[in-house]
Amino acid sequence: MNKIKKYFWVGVLLLTAPTQVLAAGAPRDLSGLMNRFIEIIGVAVKLLMSLAVFAFLYGLTVFMWKGQESDTERANAKSYMTFGIISLFVMVSLWGLVGILSQTIFG
């Protein structure tokens, strides 16, 4: 039971440590808050774009290696590649719109 309590407190410390560190750099006004929000959105978009590229490359790899064996594998690979291309297009478009809006509003 003591081991569980020790690991519980270690977990609580690990979960609350980032809030203590980030509290010093908290935004003080609306423009700081919006800049922080835009930074978070930028990181999320980059992560999603990397996942979309990975999905496309996975579909391409499956298409090249297993595409000759069966039609179902080929169809699944094509769906992965289509999903990757469409999601990349949508994300790049939205990222451009957010950039235009942030430059227009916040200069």
Phi and psi in degrees as GROMACS dihedral restraints (atoms count N, CA, C in turn):
[ dihedral_restraints ]
;  ai    aj    ak    al  type     phi  dphi    fc
    3     4     5     6     1   -65.0    20    10
    4     5     6     7     1   -33.3    20    10
    6     7     8     9     1   -65.0    20    10
    7     8     9    10     1   -38.8    20    10
    9    10    11    12     1   -65.6    20    10
   10    11    12    13     1   -42.9    20    10
   12    13    14    15     1   -63.0    20    10
   13    14    15    16     1   -40.7    20    10
   15    16    17    18     1   -63.4    20    10
   16    17    18    19     1   -46.2    20    10
   18    19    20    21     1   -68.1    20    10
   19    20    21    22     1   -31.5    20    10
   21    22    23    24     1   -62.5    20    10
   22    23    24    25     1   -46.6    20    10
   24    25    26    27     1   -70.1    20    10
   25    26    27    28     1   -32.5    20    10
   27    28    29    30     1   -65.3    20    10
   28    29    30    31     1   -41.6    20    10
   30    31    32    33     1   -63.8    20    10
   31    32    33    34     1   -42.3    20    10
   33    34    35    36     1   -62.7    20    10
   34    35    36    37     1   -42.1    20    10
   36    37    38    39     1   -63.0    20    10
   37    38    39    40     1   -42.7    20    10
   39    40    41    42     1   -67.6    20    10
   40    41    42    43     1   -32.7    20    10
   42    43    44    45     1   -77.7    20    10
   43    44    45    46     1   -29.2    20    10
   45    46    47    48     1   -95.0    20    10
   46    47    48    49     1   -14.5    20    10
   48    49    50    51     1   -61.0    20    10
   49    50    51    52     1   -43.0    20    10
   51    52    53    54     1   -62.4    20    10
   52    53    54    55     1   -32.3    20    10
   54    55    56    57     1   -68.5    20    10
   55    56    57    58     1   -34.0    20    10
   57    58    59    60     1   -69.2    20    10
   58    59    60    61     1   -37.9    20    10
   60    61    62    63     1   -72.7    20    10
   61    62    63    64     1   -42.5    20    10
   63    64    65    66     1   -77.4    20    10
   64    65    66    67     1   -14.2    20    10
   66    67    68    69     1   -65.7    20    10
   67    68    69    70     1   -29.4    20    10
   69    70    71    72     1   -68.7    20    10
   70    71    72    73     1   -30.1    20    10
   72    73    74    75     1  -101.8    20    10
   73    74    75    76     1    26.0    20    10
   75    76    77    78     1   -68.3    20    10
   76    77    78    79     1   141.8    20    10
   78    79    80    81     1   -66.0    20    10
   79    80    81    82     1   142.8    20    10
   81    82    83    84     1  -100.2    20    10
   82    83    84    85     1   -18.7    20    10
   84    85    86    87     1  -140.9    20    10
   85    86    87    88     1  -177.3    20    10
   87    88    89    90     1   -66.9    20    10
   88    89    90    91     1   -39.7    20    10
   90    91    92    93     1   -66.9    20    10
   91    92    93    94     1   -36.1    20    10
   93    94    95    96     1   -65.4    20    10
   94    95    96    97     1   -39.2    20    10
   96    97    98    99     1   -65.7    20    10
   97    98    99   100     1   -42.0    20    10
   99   100   101   102     1   -66.9    20    10
  100   101   102   103     1   -38.2    20    10
  102   103   104   105     1   -63.9    20    10
  103   104   105   106     1   -40.3    20    10
  105   106   107   108     1   -64.0    20    10
  106   107   108   109     1   -41.6    20    10
  108   109   110   111     1   -63.0    20    10
  109   110   111   112     1   -41.7    20    10
  111   112   113   114     1   -66.6    20    10
  112   113   114   115     1   -36.3    20    10
  114   115   116   117     1   -63.1    20    10
  115   116   117   118     1   -43.4    20    10
  117   118   119   120     1   -64.4    20    10
  118   119   120   121     1   -43.7    20    10
  120   121   122   123     1   -63.4    20    10
  121   122   123   124     1   -39.7    20    10
  123   124   125   126     1   -61.8    20    10
  124   125   126   127     1   -42.8    20    10
  126   127   128   129     1   -66.5    20    10
  127   128   129   130     1   -41.6    20    10
  129   130   131   132     1   -64.4    20    10
  130   131   132   133     1   -40.4    20    10
  132   133   134   135     1   -65.8    20    10
  133   134   135   136     1   -41.3    20    10
  135   136   137   138     1   -63.6    20    10
  136   137   138   139     1   -39.3    20    10
  138   139   140   141     1   -64.5    20    10
  139   140   141   142     1   -44.5    20    10
  141   142   143   144     1   -66.4    20    10
  142   143   144   145     1   -36.1    20    10
  144   145   146   147     1   -65.9    20    10
  145   146   147   148     1   -39.6    20    10
  147   148   149   150     1   -66.3    20    10
  148   149   150   151     1   -35.7    20    10
  150   151   152   153     1   -66.4    20    10
  151   152   153   154     1   -38.1    20    10
  153   154   155   156     1   -67.1    20    10
  154   155   156   157     1   -40.1    20    10
  156   157   158   159     1   -64.4    20    10
  157   158   159   160     1   -40.3    20    10
  159   160   161   162     1   -62.7    20    10
  160   161   162   163     1   -41.5    20    10
  162   163   164   165     1   -62.8    20    10
  163   164   165   166     1   -41.7    20    10
  165   166   167   168     1   -63.4    20    10
  166   167   168   169     1   -46.7    20    10
  168   169   170   171     1   -66.5    20    10
  169   170   171   172     1   -35.7    20    10
  171   172   173   174     1   -63.3    20    10
  172   173   174   175     1   -45.2    20    10
  174   175   176   177     1   -62.7    20    10
  175   176   177   178     1   -39.6    20    10
  177   178   179   180     1   -64.7    20    10
  178   179   180   181     1   -42.0    20    10
  180   181   182   183     1   -64.9    20    10
  181   182   183   184     1   -45.5    20    10
  183   184   185   186     1   -64.1    20    10
  184   185   186   187     1   -38.8    20    10
  186   187   188   189     1   -62.9    20    10
  187   188   189   190     1   -40.7    20    10
  189   190   191   192     1   -74.0    20    10
  190   191   192   193     1   -39.6    20    10
  192   193   194   195     1   -87.7    20    10
  193   194   195   196     1   -40.9    20    10
  195   196   197   198     1  -109.8    20    10
  196   197   198   199     1     0.9    20    10
  198   199   200   201     1   -68.4    20    10
  199   200   201   202     1   -29.6    20    10
  201   202   203   204     1   -78.1    20    10
  202   203   204   205     1   -19.7    20    10
  204   205   206   207     1   -77.4    20    10
  205   206   207   208     1   -45.5    20    10
  207   208   209   210     1  -147.5    20    10
  208   209   210   211     1   156.0    20    10
  210   211   212   213     1   -74.9    20    10
  211   212   213   214     1   -29.3    20    10
  213   214   215   216     1   -68.6    20    10
  214   215   216   217     1   -40.1    20    10
  216   217   218   219     1   -63.5    20    10
  217   218   219   220     1   -39.5    20    10
  219   220   221   222     1   -64.0    20    10
  220   221   222   223     1   -42.0    20    10
  222   223   224   225     1   -66.6    20    10
  223   224   225   226     1   -40.9    20    10
  225   226   227   228     1   -63.8    20    10
  226   227   228   229     1   -41.6    20    10
  228   229   230   231     1   -65.3    20    10
  229   230   231   232     1   -40.2    20    10
  231   232   233   234     1   -64.0    20    10
  232   233   234   235     1   -37.4    20    10
  234   235   236   237     1   -66.9    20    10
  235   236   237   238     1   -38.7    20    10
  237   238   239   240     1   -62.5    20    10
  238   239   240   241     1   -44.2    20    10
  240   241   242   243     1   -66.2    20    10
  241   242   243   244     1   -40.4    20    10
  243   244   245   246     1   -64.7    20    10
  244   245   246   247     1   -44.2    20    10
  246   247   248   249     1   -60.1    20    10
  247   248   249   250     1   -43.2    20    10
  249   250   251   252     1   -63.4    20    10
  250   251   252   253     1   -44.6    20    10
  252   253   254   255     1   -66.9    20    10
  253   254   255   256     1   -45.5    20    10
  255   256   257   258     1   -64.8    20    10
  256   257   258   259     1   -43.7    20    10
  258   259   260   261     1   -67.4    20    10
  259   260   261   262     1   -36.0    20    10
  261   262   263   264     1   -63.1    20    10
  262   263   264   265     1   -43.3    20    10
  264   265   266   267     1   -61.2    20    10
  265   266   267   268     1   -46.1    20    10
  267   268   269   270     1   -64.1    20    10
  268   269   270   271     1   -44.0    20    10
  270   271   272   273     1   -68.0    20    10
  271   272   273   274     1   -40.6    20    10
  273   274   275   276     1   -66.0    20    10
  274   275   276   277     1   -38.3    20    10
  276   277   278   279     1   -63.7    20    10
  277   278   279   280     1   -46.8    20    10
  279   280   281   282     1   -66.1    20    10
  280   281   282   283     1   -36.8    20    10
  282   283   284   285     1   -63.9    20    10
  283   284   285   286     1   -39.4    20    10
  285   286   287   288     1   -65.4    20    10
  286   287   288   289     1   -41.1    20    10
  288   289   290   291     1   -64.6    20    10
  289   290   291   292     1   -40.9    20    10
  291   292   293   294     1   -63.6    20    10
  292   293   294   295     1   -39.9    20    10
  294   295   296   297     1   -63.5    20    10
  295   296   297   298     1   -42.5    20    10
  297   298   299   300     1   -64.1    20    10
  298   299   300   301     1   -45.3    20    10
  300   301   302   303     1   -64.3    20    10
  301   302   303   304     1   -41.6    20    10
  303   304   305   306     1   -67.9    20    10
  304   305   306   307     1   -35.6    20    10
  306   307   308   309     1   -71.6    20    10
  307   308   309   310     1   -33.5    20    10
  309   310   311   312     1   -72.9    20    10
  310   311   312   313     1   -43.7    20    10
  312   313   314   315     1   -78.8    20    10
  313   314   315   316     1   -48.5    20    10
  315   316   317   318     1  -100.0    20    10
  316   317   318   319     1    -5.8    20    10
